[in-house]
Structure formats: structure tokens, C-alpha cells
């Protein structure tokens, strides 16, 4: 199975603003430009225990189940 990669598009689809996402990334020591270009593996986010990240993963997984994301 292909690992889940979270993207800025996922964040936007679920109501997360760019400024908030950028702050969240910086708080966790992640690079904004890299995230925009490559996304972020869900496993990396899970490893932090961050509630916002876990919620985004849950929503994206639901999108995939419902066929709204490939």
C-alpha cells in the first residue's frame, strides 16, 4: 500500500488556513516550502501525537474511502 502523503490541498479542503498550517509546521520543526512541494507523510505526523495532525489524517482517510481523493 502506498503511504499517505498529506498535502496543502488536503489542509485547504478541510478548512485549515495557510497561515495556521505554516505555524503548525514551524511549531513541529517542519519546513513550509518542502511541505508545499512534497507534502508530509502521515507517519511523520502521527509520530508527533499532534491532535490537529491526527484529525487531518482522519479526514483525508475518509475522503479516500469515499472516493473524494485518490
KACORVEN-V646145 format. One record per run of one state. SS is the DSSP state (H for helix, E for strand, L for the rest). FROM is the first residue (numbers start at 0). LEN is the number of residues. Records with the same first field share a line. If there is no record, write none. Layout:
SS->FROM-LEN  FROM-LEN
This chain:
L->0-4  6-1  13-4  27-4  38-1  46-4  65-5
E->4-2  39-2
H->7-6  17-10  31-7  41-5  50-15
